[in-house]
Amino acid sequence: MMTHLDDEFFNTNWNEWQWMTTGELKDLHFGYLMHCLMFHTDFRLEDILAIDDVWITIEASYQFFTQKI
């Protein structure tokens, strides 16, 4: 579970193909959402390229605590 997001998370290239010597998409910078679509779904590249619109729902849970002194 991810507990802290920082600039490194948002600026990281999540493209797993970036280390390949050849490949059509190896030079593209992927954000985390594109990484999830490309590497953690059963979608083919053709399926992803055919997407016209995307709706993303993010559920955020906030926790707060204070320590008694």
Sine and cosine of phi, psi and omega as CSV:
sin_phi,cos_phi,sin_psi,cos_psi,sin_omega,cos_omega
0.00,0.00,0.75,-0.67,-0.01,-1.00
-0.99,0.12,0.81,-0.59,-0.05,-1.00
-0.93,-0.36,-0.25,0.97,-0.05,-1.00
-0.56,-0.83,0.81,-0.59,0.07,-1.00
-0.95,-0.32,0.69,-0.72,0.02,-1.00
-0.68,-0.74,-0.08,-1.00,-0.03,-1.00
-0.87,0.50,-0.56,0.83,-0.01,-1.00
-0.88,0.48,-0.65,0.76,0.03,-1.00
-0.88,0.48,-0.71,0.70,-0.07,-1.00
-0.97,0.24,-0.43,0.90,-0.04,-1.00
-0.99,-0.13,-0.11,0.99,0.01,-1.00
-0.93,0.36,0.66,-0.75,0.12,-0.99
-0.99,0.11,0.93,-0.37,-0.06,-1.00
-1.00,0.00,0.20,0.98,0.00,-1.00
-0.97,0.23,0.94,-0.34,-0.01,-1.00
-0.95,0.32,-0.23,0.97,0.02,-1.00
-1.00,0.08,-0.08,1.00,-0.08,-1.00
-0.89,0.46,-0.36,0.93,-0.02,-1.00
-1.00,-0.06,-0.04,1.00,0.02,-1.00
-0.97,0.23,0.50,-0.87,0.01,-1.00
-0.98,0.17,-0.44,0.90,0.06,-1.00
-0.71,-0.70,0.33,-0.95,0.03,-1.00
0.59,-0.81,0.60,-0.80,-0.07,-1.00
-0.92,0.38,-0.52,0.86,-0.11,-0.99
-0.95,-0.31,0.13,0.99,-0.12,-0.99
-0.91,0.41,-0.42,0.91,-0.05,-1.00
-1.00,-0.06,0.01,1.00,0.00,-1.00
-1.00,0.08,0.59,-0.80,0.07,-1.00
-1.00,0.01,0.87,-0.49,0.02,-1.00
-0.97,-0.23,0.75,-0.66,0.23,-0.97
-0.97,0.22,0.06,-1.00,-0.09,-1.00
-0.90,0.43,-0.61,0.80,0.01,-1.00
-0.90,0.44,-0.70,0.72,0.04,-1.00
-0.90,0.44,-0.63,0.78,0.07,-1.00
-0.84,0.54,-0.72,0.69,0.00,-1.00
-0.88,0.47,-0.67,0.74,0.02,-1.00
-0.91,0.42,-0.68,0.74,-0.09,-1.00
-0.97,0.23,-0.61,0.79,-0.20,-0.98
-0.92,-0.39,-0.14,0.99,-0.06,-1.00
-0.78,-0.63,0.34,0.94,0.09,-1.00
-0.75,-0.66,0.12,-0.99,0.05,-1.00
-1.00,-0.04,0.16,0.99,0.01,-1.00
-0.93,0.37,0.64,-0.77,0.16,-0.99
-1.00,0.07,0.29,-0.96,0.03,-1.00
-0.84,0.55,-0.64,0.77,0.02,-1.00
-0.88,0.48,-0.60,0.80,0.04,-1.00
-0.90,0.43,-0.70,0.71,-0.03,-1.00
-0.92,0.40,-0.65,0.76,0.01,-1.00
-0.92,0.38,-0.38,0.92,0.01,-1.00
-0.99,0.11,-0.09,1.00,0.00,-1.00
-0.94,0.33,0.80,-0.60,0.04,-1.00
-0.99,-0.11,-0.66,0.75,-0.04,-1.00
-0.74,-0.67,0.46,-0.89,0.02,-1.00
-0.73,-0.69,0.70,-0.72,0.11,-0.99
-0.87,-0.50,0.85,-0.52,-0.04,-1.00
-0.87,-0.49,0.78,-0.63,0.08,-1.00
-0.93,-0.36,0.81,-0.59,0.02,-1.00
-0.90,-0.43,0.84,-0.55,0.08,-1.00
-0.99,-0.14,0.85,-0.53,-0.01,-1.00
-0.93,-0.36,0.70,-0.71,0.04,-1.00
-0.88,-0.48,0.85,-0.52,-0.02,-1.00
-0.97,-0.24,0.69,-0.73,0.07,-1.00
-0.81,-0.59,0.59,-0.80,0.01,-1.00
-0.65,-0.76,0.66,-0.75,0.09,-1.00
-0.58,-0.82,0.36,-0.93,0.07,-1.00
-0.74,-0.67,0.57,-0.82,-0.03,-1.00
-0.98,-0.18,0.79,-0.61,0.03,-1.00
-0.96,0.27,0.70,-0.71,-0.01,-1.00
-0.99,-0.10,0.00,0.00,0.00,0.00
